[in-house]
Amino acid sequence: MMLDDFFSPYLVPTDSKKGKFNMDVLVSINCITYNHENYIADAIESFIMQKTNFDFEIQIGEDCSTDNTRTIVQKYASMHPGKIKLITSEKNVGARQNSMRLRSNAKGKYIAICEGDDFWTDPYKLQKQVDYMESNPECSMCFHAAEIVEESGTPTKEFVRPYQQTCKSPIEDIISGGGGFCATPSILYKKKFMEDPPEFYKNAHVGDYPMQMIVASQGYAYYIDEVMAAYRAGGHSSWTSKLNSGVNVVDKKIKVKQGDIKLLNEFNHYTYNKYESVIENTIMLREFEILLLENRINDIKKSKYKVFYDNLSIKEKTKINSKFFFPKIYSTIVELKSYGKLKIKR
């Protein structure tokens, strides 16, 4: 089934008398959401507050939430006909497919990303990014700093800030930095570079990381050293929370590292080995991280991975060695710390 076949019937608003979508939008704001009833209003309000000298559309991909997320989005769509578009379906399609159907339906030259549990904090965010990209057509992606906030929205005073100044971002930094190098709600990119993405993107274990590498390889990425978005940490439906909770956490983390390695090899092939050096080094780092997760400290100290171990801080080395030589004591300390955090939260 083609994407258009299953999401077109669910576009909102459907009543043309209430509002008509502008076909000349410059930016499509793509927001995927699932079970974000406590956050989605913050995201939508931050889109609506954008002050621009160009037209933009807001696309909300609601993935069959089991809470009131869809109801909230429908309310906003009815309040802003011709501006907010709800795209959904009769069954859950997952984050990747949700993102792809939004992109397929987007009318803008540029796509701005913000998931339903994050939000923007600067009303001129889009204008600043578009101004640069329109003046520098060789730029394929623009991103900026973001503040990490708690689930409640309270600032943590921690930031996703890869550089200390506004600058071009070498693709090597994006490759080695992983998917978290660029804060997701900060990204604006040219839609044309993802209209027909390579097969490895569709099959990758994550979406942001390959997208960033693919788009950056088509021109260059530009970083604006201004905090213009908030990244919500610890949300119950976030990818990180799911990764760090439940059973077999270590196994899940190992699979993610293995997925990164597979992705990097495929990206290396896609770019005809142009970035082979940084890719090989990043793969080696992922292999080192897998050895750490498997608690194979002796293998690390006697192999090519020792260089990564030597670069760790004394605190990190102490933690690793404690886990290896005194596993029971280490586990007890971790449990006590977790219990203490739970008591404080209560």
C-alpha positions as CSV (number, residue, x, y, z in Angstrom):
1,M,0.0,0.0,0.0
2,M,1.3,3.4,-0.9
3,L,1.7,6.0,1.9
4,D,-0.8,8.3,0.2
5,D,-3.4,5.6,0.2
6,F,-3.6,5.2,3.9
7,F,-3.1,8.7,5.3
8,S,-4.9,11.0,2.8
9,P,-8.4,10.1,4.1
10,Y,-7.4,11.3,7.6
11,L,-6.3,14.8,6.9
12,V,-7.8,17.4,9.1
13,P,-9.5,19.9,8.5
14,T,-11.6,18.3,5.8
15,D,-14.1,21.1,5.6
16,S,-12.8,23.6,3.0
17,K,-15.1,26.3,4.3
18,K,-13.2,26.3,7.6
19,G,-9.8,26.9,6.1
20,K,-7.7,26.2,3.0
21,F,-4.1,24.9,3.2
22,N,-1.6,27.2,1.5
23,M,0.1,25.4,-1.4
24,D,3.0,27.9,-1.3
25,V,4.4,27.1,2.2
26,L,8.2,27.4,2.6
27,V,8.5,25.3,5.7
28,S,6.6,22.2,6.8
29,I,6.8,21.6,10.6
30,N,6.7,17.8,11.0
31,C,5.7,16.6,14.5
32,I,5.2,12.9,15.2
33,T,3.4,12.1,18.4
34,Y,2.3,9.1,20.4
35,N,0.8,9.1,23.9
36,H,1.9,12.7,24.5
37,E,-1.3,14.1,26.0
38,N,0.8,15.9,28.8
39,Y,3.1,17.5,26.3
40,I,1.6,17.9,22.8
41,A,-0.1,21.3,23.6
42,D,3.3,22.8,24.5
43,A,4.7,21.6,21.2
44,I,1.8,23.0,19.1
45,E,1.8,26.3,21.0
46,S,5.5,26.7,20.3
47,F,4.8,26.1,16.5
48,I,1.9,28.6,16.5
49,M,4.0,31.3,18.1
50,Q,6.6,31.4,15.3
51,K,7.0,34.8,13.7
52,T,8.0,34.6,10.1
53,N,7.9,36.5,6.8
54,F,7.0,33.3,5.0
55,D,4.2,30.7,5.2
56,F,4.6,27.5,7.1
57,E,2.3,24.5,7.7
58,I,2.1,22.3,10.8
59,Q,1.7,18.6,10.3
60,I,0.9,16.4,13.3
61,G,1.4,12.7,12.8
62,E,-0.7,11.1,15.5
63,D,0.1,7.4,15.7
64,C,-3.1,5.9,17.3
65,S,-2.3,7.0,20.9
66,T,-4.1,5.2,23.7
67,D,-4.5,8.5,25.6
68,N,-6.1,11.9,24.7
69,T,-3.3,13.0,22.3
70,R,-5.5,12.8,19.2
71,T,-8.4,14.7,20.9
72,I,-6.0,17.5,21.8
73,V,-4.6,17.7,18.3
74,Q,-8.0,17.7,16.8
75,K,-9.0,20.7,19.0
76,Y,-6.0,22.7,17.8
77,A,-6.6,21.7,14.2
78,S,-10.2,23.0,14.4
79,M,-9.0,26.2,16.0
80,H,-6.4,26.8,13.2
81,P,-7.9,25.5,10.0
82,G,-5.5,25.9,7.1
83,K,-2.5,25.9,9.4
84,I,-2.6,22.6,11.4
85,K,-3.0,19.3,9.6
86,L,-3.7,16.1,11.5
87,I,-2.4,13.0,9.7
88,T,-3.2,9.6,11.2
89,S,-4.5,6.1,10.3
90,E,-6.6,3.3,11.7
91,K,-3.6,1.5,13.2
92,N,-0.3,2.2,14.7
93,V,2.5,2.5,12.1
94,G,5.6,3.3,14.3
95,A,7.8,6.3,14.4
96,R,9.7,5.7,11.1
97,Q,6.6,5.2,9.0
98,N,5.0,8.1,10.8
99,S,7.9,10.4,9.9
100,M,7.9,9.2,6.3
101,R,4.2,9.8,5.7
102,L,4.6,13.4,7.1
103,R,7.5,14.0,4.8
104,S,5.6,12.5,1.8
105,N,2.7,14.9,2.5
106,A,4.9,18.0,3.2
107,K,4.5,21.0,0.9
108,G,7.5,23.0,2.1
109,K,10.9,23.4,0.6
110,Y,12.3,22.8,4.1
111,I,11.2,20.5,6.9
112,A,11.5,21.4,10.6
113,I,11.4,18.6,13.1
114,C,10.0,18.5,16.6
115,E,8.5,15.5,18.3
116,G,5.4,15.8,20.4
117,D,7.1,15.7,23.7
118,D,9.6,18.5,22.8
119,F,9.0,22.2,22.1
120,W,10.5,25.4,20.8
121,T,11.4,28.3,23.0
122,D,12.3,31.1,20.5
123,P,9.5,32.7,18.3
124,Y,12.1,33.6,15.7
125,K,13.7,30.1,15.5
126,L,12.4,29.2,12.0
127,Q,13.1,32.7,10.7
128,K,16.7,32.6,11.8
129,Q,17.3,29.2,10.3
130,V,15.5,29.9,7.0
131,D,17.3,33.2,6.6
132,Y,20.7,31.4,6.7
133,M,19.7,28.6,4.4
134,E,18.0,30.8,1.8
135,S,21.2,33.0,1.8
136,N,23.4,29.9,1.6
137,P,21.8,27.4,-0.9
138,E,24.7,25.0,-0.5
139,C,23.7,24.4,3.2
140,S,21.5,21.3,3.4
141,M,20.8,21.3,7.2
142,C,20.7,23.8,10.0
143,F,20.5,23.0,13.7
144,H,21.0,24.9,17.0
145,A,21.4,24.4,20.7
146,A,18.6,23.1,22.9
147,E,18.0,22.9,26.6
148,I,17.3,19.6,28.3
149,V,14.2,19.8,30.5
150,E,12.6,17.4,33.0
151,E,9.4,15.6,32.1
152,S,7.5,18.4,33.9
153,G,9.2,21.0,31.7
154,T,11.5,22.2,34.4
155,P,14.9,23.3,33.1
156,T,17.8,21.1,34.1
157,K,20.5,23.7,33.2
158,E,22.0,21.1,30.9
159,F,22.2,21.6,27.1
160,V,22.7,19.9,23.8
161,R,25.4,22.2,22.6
162,P,28.0,20.6,20.4
163,Y,29.9,23.8,19.8
164,Q,30.6,27.0,21.7
165,Q,30.1,29.2,18.7
166,T,28.0,29.5,15.6
167,C,29.8,27.6,12.8
168,K,29.7,25.1,10.0
169,S,29.5,21.5,11.4
170,P,31.8,19.1,9.6
171,I,30.0,15.9,8.7
172,E,32.7,14.0,10.5
173,D,31.4,15.4,13.8
174,I,27.9,14.3,12.9
175,I,29.1,10.8,12.0
176,S,31.1,10.3,15.2
177,G,28.6,12.1,17.4
178,G,25.8,9.7,16.8
179,G,22.1,10.6,16.7
180,G,22.2,12.7,19.8
181,F,24.8,15.1,18.4
182,C,22.1,17.3,16.9
183,A,19.1,18.0,19.2
184,T,16.1,16.6,17.2
185,P,13.8,19.7,17.8
186,S,16.5,21.9,16.4
187,I,16.8,20.5,12.9
188,L,15.7,22.2,9.7
189,Y,16.7,20.5,6.4
190,K,16.0,20.5,2.7
191,K,13.2,18.1,2.0
192,K,14.5,17.1,-1.5
193,F,17.4,15.2,0.1
194,M,15.0,12.8,1.9
195,E,12.3,12.5,-0.7
196,D,13.8,9.2,-2.0
197,P,16.0,8.0,0.9
198,P,18.4,5.0,0.4
199,E,17.1,1.6,1.5
200,F,19.4,1.5,4.5
201,Y,17.6,4.5,6.0
202,K,14.2,2.7,5.8
203,N,15.7,-0.4,7.5
204,A,17.8,1.3,10.1
205,H,17.2,0.8,13.9
206,V,16.8,4.5,14.4
207,G,15.7,7.4,12.2
208,D,17.4,10.7,13.2
209,Y,21.0,9.4,12.9
210,P,20.9,8.2,9.3
211,M,18.8,11.2,8.2
212,Q,21.4,13.6,9.6
213,M,24.3,11.9,7.9
214,I,22.4,11.6,4.6
215,V,21.4,15.2,4.5
216,A,24.7,16.6,5.7
217,S,26.5,14.6,2.9
218,Q,24.4,16.5,0.3
219,G,25.9,19.9,1.2
220,Y,26.9,21.0,4.7
221,A,25.3,21.4,8.1
222,Y,25.3,24.8,9.9
223,Y,25.1,25.2,13.7
224,I,23.6,28.3,15.3
225,D,24.8,28.7,18.9
226,E,21.5,29.9,20.4
227,V,19.2,27.9,22.6
228,M,15.9,27.9,20.7
229,A,14.3,24.6,21.7
230,A,13.7,22.3,24.7
231,Y,14.4,18.6,24.7
232,R,12.4,16.7,27.2
233,A,14.3,13.9,29.0
234,G,12.7,11.1,30.8
235,G,9.3,11.1,29.2
236,H,7.6,7.7,29.7
237,S,7.1,7.2,25.9
238,S,10.6,8.5,24.9
239,W,13.0,6.2,23.0
240,T,15.6,6.6,25.8
241,S,13.2,5.7,28.6
242,K,12.1,2.6,26.8
243,L,15.7,1.6,26.2
244,N,16.7,2.0,29.8
245,S,13.6,0.4,31.4
246,G,12.1,-3.1,31.5
247,V,14.0,-6.3,31.2
248,N,17.2,-7.2,29.2
249,V,18.4,-3.5,29.3
250,V,22.0,-4.5,28.5
251,D,20.9,-6.7,25.6
252,K,18.8,-3.9,24.2
253,K,21.7,-1.5,24.5
254,I,24.0,-3.9,22.7
255,K,21.6,-4.3,19.9
256,V,21.5,-0.5,19.5
257,K,25.3,-0.4,19.2
258,Q,25.2,-3.3,16.7
259,G,22.6,-1.4,14.8
260,D,24.9,1.7,14.7
261,I,27.7,-0.5,13.3
262,K,25.5,-1.9,10.6
263,L,24.3,1.6,9.7
264,L,27.8,3.1,9.6
265,N,29.0,0.3,7.2
266,E,26.0,1.0,4.9
267,F,26.5,4.7,5.0
268,N,30.2,4.1,4.1
269,H,29.1,2.2,1.1
270,Y,26.5,4.8,0.2
271,T,29.2,7.6,0.2
272,Y,31.7,5.4,-1.7
273,N,34.1,5.3,1.3
274,K,34.5,9.1,1.3
275,Y,34.3,9.3,5.1
276,E,35.9,5.9,5.7
277,S,38.4,7.0,8.3
278,V,35.9,8.6,10.7
279,I,33.4,5.8,10.1
280,E,36.0,3.1,11.0
281,N,37.0,4.9,14.2
282,T,33.3,5.3,15.2
283,I,32.7,1.6,14.5
284,M,35.6,0.8,16.7
285,L,34.2,3.0,19.5
286,R,30.8,1.2,19.3
287,E,32.7,-2.2,19.5
288,F,34.5,-0.8,22.6
289,E,31.1,0.2,24.1
290,I,29.7,-3.3,23.5
291,L,32.7,-4.8,25.3
292,L,32.0,-2.5,28.3
293,L,28.3,-3.6,28.3
294,E,29.5,-7.2,28.3
295,N,31.9,-6.4,31.2
296,R,34.9,-7.7,29.2
297,I,37.4,-5.4,30.8
298,N,40.4,-7.8,30.2
299,D,39.7,-8.0,26.5
300,I,39.6,-4.2,26.4
301,K,43.0,-3.8,28.1
302,K,44.7,-6.2,25.8
303,S,43.4,-5.1,22.5
304,K,43.1,-2.3,20.0
305,Y,40.4,-0.8,22.1
306,K,42.8,0.1,24.9
307,V,43.2,3.6,23.5
308,F,39.5,4.3,24.3
309,Y,40.0,2.9,27.8
310,D,43.1,5.1,28.4
311,N,41.1,8.2,27.4
312,L,38.5,7.6,30.1
313,S,38.5,9.7,33.3
314,I,39.6,8.2,36.6
315,K,36.0,8.1,37.8
316,E,34.9,6.2,34.7
317,K,37.7,3.7,35.0
318,T,36.9,3.2,38.7
319,K,33.3,2.5,37.9
320,I,34.2,0.0,35.1
321,N,36.8,-1.9,37.3
322,S,34.4,-2.0,40.3
323,K,31.7,-3.5,38.1
324,F,34.2,-6.2,36.9
325,F,36.1,-7.1,40.1
326,F,33.3,-6.5,42.6
327,P,30.0,-7.1,40.7
328,K,27.9,-7.8,43.8
329,I,29.0,-4.7,45.7
330,Y,28.6,-2.6,42.5
331,S,25.1,-3.9,42.0
332,T,24.2,-3.1,45.6
333,I,25.5,0.5,45.3
334,V,23.5,1.0,42.1
335,E,20.3,-0.3,43.7
336,L,20.8,1.9,46.8
337,K,21.3,4.9,44.6
338,S,18.2,4.1,42.6
339,Y,16.2,3.6,45.9
340,G,17.5,7.0,47.1
341,K,16.3,8.7,44.0
342,L,12.9,7.1,44.3
343,K,12.5,8.3,47.9
344,I,13.5,11.8,46.9
345,K,10.9,11.9,44.1
346,R,8.2,10.8,46.5
